[in-house]
Amino acid sequence: MKKNKLSFTLTGLFAVMIVFFACQKNADSKPNFIFKPAPASGVAAAIGSEQILEKDLEAGIESDVYDAEMKVFEIKFGKLQAMLLEKFMNQDPNKKGLTNDEFLNKYIAKDLKVSDAEIEKFIKERQIPKDQVNPEIRERIKQYLEVESKKLAVDKWIADKTKKSPVEVYIKKPQRPVFDVNIKDAPTKGGSDAKVTIVEYSDFQCPFCSKASTTVAAIEKKYGNKVKVAFKNFPLPFHSQARLAAEAALCANEQSSNLFWKMHDSMFADQTNLDKHNLMASAKKIGAKEAEFKACLEATKFKAVIDADMAQGQKLGIKSTPTFFVNGKLVSGAQPLEVFSEVIDEELAK
């Protein structure tokens, strides 16, 4: 008889147990959990005299907890903004006789127009294939941009209304989890003694990472040597050319830090040319020594470095790219400049 090749991971076993317990009709067969106030701050549970602390419970799932808490916060804050908008509209003398939507379109977003140029820019930024762009898709993009423009118009209108009388908000905003991120030997740029260090875990074949690279450039332009940027490789397994691109970047870095960032910019500028032939061409174009670069690339010289970056990233709970740490504070995804500025300004003010 052959051995059953199906094996359960610990996580899988827990999942099976949860389903099993949920399906039991007999109350006596269920685990005995008593929900009650904690005996002391920071205690999550107790088994007899042994306590399980909140910090141990959340270890490894910090980003998941933060994301969940932020969703709750955003739901509440979104409702608050809607309530404020309605209150301010009802106070406006022009509102009389108009529905909320009519007032919004006539007074708040009266000059809203989405141009063909804006639609084309959206298509280019999202890298939508030309053969998929048809009148229906363009109309959907237009509607999406109109909604986004209305949101901006509402924000501006409320900003004007609250300029002299700020709204005091007592909803507690979740604090970003803070991690100890080792950047030893990672390529860096910016101020050597900068008060703020931004560590980016990225994938050269990831379109969101390419978008984020333009935001990082905007951060550098805004803050100059007040920030330092460090780059960590996190090539995702379903991006077939990402690991080779990571090797190429580090091979360029071996020759000089300046060449690393040139290679970095070149690969993010065109993510369709990340095969060996085109990487060699890019290296030549940025001024790298071809023979040294080729030997390095073919030898996969930096495999251990990339593996170490990925292992550290996994330990930090990274599940997708790009993921940033601003002085250790987690910022997930290709967020706009405003999100980074909020965290950076807080750090600079300390």
C-alpha positions in Angstrom: 0.0 0.0 0.0 1.4 3.4 -1.0 1.8 6.1 1.5 -0.6 9.0 1.3 1.3 11.9 -0.1 -1.1 14.5 1.3 0.5 16.3 4.2 -0.9 19.0 6.4 1.0 22.1 7.4 0.4 23.4 10.9 -1.7 26.2 9.4 -3.7 23.8 7.4 -4.3 21.6 10.4 -5.6 24.6 12.3 -7.9 25.4 9.4 -9.3 21.9 9.5 -9.7 22.1 13.2 -11.7 25.3 13.0 -14.1 23.8 10.4 -14.4 20.7 12.5 -15.3 22.6 15.7 -17.6 24.9 13.8 -19.6 21.9 12.5 -20.1 20.3 15.9 -23.6 20.4 17.2 -22.7 19.1 20.6 -21.6 21.9 22.9 -19.6 19.6 25.0 -17.3 18.9 22.1 -16.3 22.6 21.6 -13.2 24.2 23.1 -14.0 25.9 26.4 -13.2 29.6 25.8 -14.3 32.2 28.4 -14.3 35.8 27.1 -13.7 38.3 29.9 -11.7 41.5 30.6 -7.9 41.1 30.8 -6.4 40.9 34.3 -3.7 43.3 33.1 -2.8 45.5 30.1 -1.2 43.6 27.3 -2.5 40.1 28.2 -4.5 38.3 25.5 -5.3 35.0 27.1 -4.4 32.7 30.0 -4.1 28.9 30.2 -4.1 28.2 33.9 -1.3 30.3 35.4 0.4 30.8 32.0 -0.4 34.0 30.1 -0.2 34.8 26.4 0.7 38.4 25.7 -0.7 40.6 23.0 2.8 41.3 21.6 3.4 37.6 21.2 -0.1 37.0 19.7 0.5 39.7 17.0 4.1 38.7 16.2 4.3 37.9 12.5 0.8 39.2 11.7 1.4 42.9 12.5 0.6 44.1 8.9 -2.6 42.0 8.8 -3.8 43.5 12.1 -2.9 47.0 11.0 -4.7 46.6 7.6 -7.8 45.3 9.4 -7.8 48.1 11.9 -7.3 50.6 9.1 -10.3 49.2 7.3 -12.5 49.8 10.4 -11.0 53.3 10.8 -11.6 54.1 7.1 -15.3 52.9 7.3 -15.9 55.1 10.3 -14.0 58.1 8.9 -15.8 57.8 5.5 -19.1 57.9 7.3 -18.0 60.9 9.3 -16.9 62.7 6.1 -20.3 61.9 4.5 -22.1 63.3 7.5 -20.0 66.5 7.4 -20.6 67.0 3.7 -24.3 66.8 4.2 -24.2 69.2 7.1 -22.2 71.7 5.2 -24.4 71.4 2.1 -27.6 71.9 4.2 -26.0 75.1 5.7 -25.2 76.5 2.3 -27.8 79.1 1.1 -27.6 77.7 -2.5 -28.8 74.3 -1.3 -32.5 75.3 -1.1 -34.6 73.2 -3.3 -31.7 71.1 -4.6 -31.0 67.4 -3.9 -27.5 66.6 -2.6 -26.4 65.3 -6.0 -27.8 68.4 -7.8 -25.9 70.6 -5.4 -22.7 68.6 -5.8 -22.8 68.8 -9.6 -23.9 72.4 -9.7 -21.7 74.0 -7.1 -19.0 71.7 -5.8 -17.9 69.9 -9.0 -19.3 72.4 -11.5 -16.1 72.6 -13.6 -15.4 68.9 -13.6 -14.4 67.6 -17.1 -12.3 64.6 -18.0 -10.3 65.2 -21.1 -9.1 62.7 -23.7 -5.5 63.5 -22.6 -6.4 62.4 -19.0 -7.9 59.1 -20.3 -4.8 58.5 -22.4 -2.5 59.2 -19.4 -4.5 56.7 -17.3 -4.2 54.0 -20.0 -0.4 54.6 -20.2 0.1 54.6 -16.4 -1.9 51.4 -15.9 -0.2 49.8 -18.9 -3.5 48.7 -20.5 -2.7 46.9 -23.8 -3.8 48.8 -26.8 -5.8 45.9 -28.2 -8.0 46.0 -25.1 -8.8 49.7 -25.3 -12.2 50.1 -26.9 -15.0 52.7 -26.6 -16.6 50.8 -23.7 -13.3 50.6 -21.8 -12.7 54.3 -22.4 -16.1 55.2 -21.1 -15.5 53.2 -17.9 -12.1 55.0 -17.5 -13.9 58.3 -18.0 -16.5 57.4 -15.4 -13.8 56.3 -12.9 -11.8 59.5 -13.4 -15.0 61.6 -13.0 -15.7 59.9 -9.6 -12.1 60.5 -8.5 -12.3 64.2 -9.6 -15.5 64.6 -7.6 -13.8 63.2 -4.5 -11.0 65.8 -4.9 -13.6 68.5 -5.5 -15.4 67.5 -2.3 -12.2 67.4 -0.3 -11.3 70.9 -1.5 -14.8 72.2 -0.7 -14.7 70.8 2.8 -11.2 72.1 3.2 -12.5 75.6 2.5 -15.4 75.1 4.9 -13.1 73.9 7.7 -10.2 76.4 7.2 -11.2 78.6 10.0 -13.1 76.0 12.1 -11.2 72.7 12.1 -13.2 69.5 12.8 -12.0 67.8 15.9 -11.9 64.0 15.3 -11.9 61.6 18.2 -11.9 58.3 16.3 -8.6 56.7 17.1 -6.4 56.2 14.1 -4.4 52.9 14.1 -0.6 53.3 14.6 1.6 51.8 11.9 3.6 48.8 13.1 7.3 49.4 13.5 10.0 46.9 12.5 13.7 46.6 12.9 14.9 46.4 9.2 18.6 45.6 8.6 19.9 47.5 5.5 23.5 46.3 5.8 25.0 46.0 2.3 21.8 47.2 0.6 22.2 49.8 -2.2 21.4 53.3 -0.8 21.2 56.9 -1.9 20.4 60.2 -0.2 21.8 61.8 2.9 24.3 59.5 4.8 23.2 61.1 8.1 19.5 61.5 7.1 17.0 61.5 10.0 14.7 59.3 7.9 15.5 56.0 6.2 13.1 54.5 3.7 13.6 50.8 2.9 11.9 49.5 -0.2 11.3 45.8 -0.9 10.7 45.7 -4.6 10.4 43.5 -7.7 11.7 44.9 -11.1 8.9 43.1 -13.0 6.1 44.4 -10.8 4.1 47.2 -12.5 3.1 48.7 -9.1 6.8 48.8 -8.1 7.5 50.8 -11.3 4.8 53.2 -10.4 6.2 53.5 -6.8 9.6 54.3 -8.2 8.2 57.6 -9.5 6.9 58.4 -6.0 10.3 57.6 -4.5 11.8 60.1 -7.0 9.2 62.7 -5.9 10.1 62.0 -2.2 13.8 62.6 -3.0 12.9 65.9 -4.8 10.8 67.1 -1.9 13.1 66.1 1.0 16.6 66.0 -0.5 19.3 64.8 1.9 16.8 64.7 4.8 16.0 61.1 3.6 18.0 58.1 2.7 16.6 55.3 0.5 17.7 51.7 0.7 16.7 49.0 -1.9 15.9 45.4 -1.1 15.1 42.7 -3.7 11.9 40.7 -3.3 11.4 39.1 -6.7 8.0 37.4 -6.7 7.9 33.8 -7.9 5.3 34.4 -10.6 7.4 37.1 -12.3 9.7 34.9 -14.4 12.3 37.6 -15.1 12.3 39.4 -11.7 15.1 37.4 -10.2 17.4 37.8 -13.2 16.7 41.5 -13.1 17.5 41.6 -9.4 20.9 39.9 -10.2 21.5 42.5 -12.9 20.9 45.3 -10.5 23.3 43.9 -8.0 25.9 43.2 -10.7 25.7 46.8 -11.7 26.0 47.8 -8.0 29.2 45.7 -7.8 30.8 48.2 -10.2 29.4 51.3 -8.5 26.4 52.5 -6.5 25.7 55.0 -9.2 25.4 52.3 -11.8 22.9 50.4 -9.6 20.5 53.3 -9.5 20.9 53.8 -13.3 20.1 50.2 -13.9 17.2 50.4 -11.4 15.8 53.4 -13.3 16.3 51.7 -16.7 14.6 48.5 -15.7 11.6 50.2 -14.2 11.3 52.5 -17.2 10.8 49.5 -19.5 9.7 46.3 -17.8 9.3 44.5 -21.1 13.0 44.1 -21.7 14.3 42.1 -18.7 15.7 39.1 -20.5 19.4 38.5 -20.5 20.1 40.0 -23.9 18.3 43.3 -23.1 19.8 43.4 -19.6 23.2 43.3 -21.2 22.2 46.1 -23.6 21.0 48.2 -20.7 24.2 47.6 -18.8 26.2 48.8 -21.8 24.0 51.8 -22.2 24.5 53.0 -18.6 28.3 52.6 -18.8 28.9 49.3 -17.0 31.9 47.2 -17.9 30.4 44.6 -20.2 32.7 41.6 -19.5 32.5 42.0 -15.8 28.7 42.5 -15.8 28.2 39.4 -18.1 30.4 37.2 -15.9 28.6 38.3 -12.8 25.1 37.8 -14.3 25.9 34.3 -15.7 27.4 33.2 -12.4 24.3 34.3 -10.4 26.8 35.8 -8.1 24.3 37.5 -5.8 21.8 34.6 -5.4 22.6 34.4 -1.7 22.1 38.1 -1.2 18.7 38.0 -2.9 17.7 35.0 -0.9 18.7 36.8 2.3 16.6 39.8 1.3 13.6 37.6 0.6 14.1 35.7 3.9 14.2 38.9 5.8 11.2 40.2 4.0 9.2 37.1 4.7 10.2 37.4 8.4 8.9 41.0 8.3 5.6 39.7 7.0 5.9 41.0 3.4 3.4 39.4 1.1 3.4 41.7 -1.9 5.5 44.4 -3.6 6.3 47.2 -3.2 6.5 47.3 0.6 8.2 50.2 2.4 9.5 50.8 5.9 9.9 54.5 6.8 12.1 54.5 9.9 10.7 51.0 10.4 7.1 52.1 10.0 5.2 49.9 7.5 3.8 51.5 4.3 2.3 48.9 2.0 1.8 49.2 -1.7 2.3 52.0 -4.3 1.0 54.8 -2.1 0.8 58.4 -3.2 3.4 61.0 -2.1 0.9 62.4 0.5 0.9 59.1 2.5 4.7 59.0 2.6 4.9 62.7 3.5 2.6 62.2 6.5 5.0 59.5 7.9 8.2 61.4 6.9 7.0 64.7 8.4 6.1 62.9 11.7 9.6 61.4 11.8 11.4 64.7 10.9 9.4 66.5 13.7 10.7 64.2 16.4 
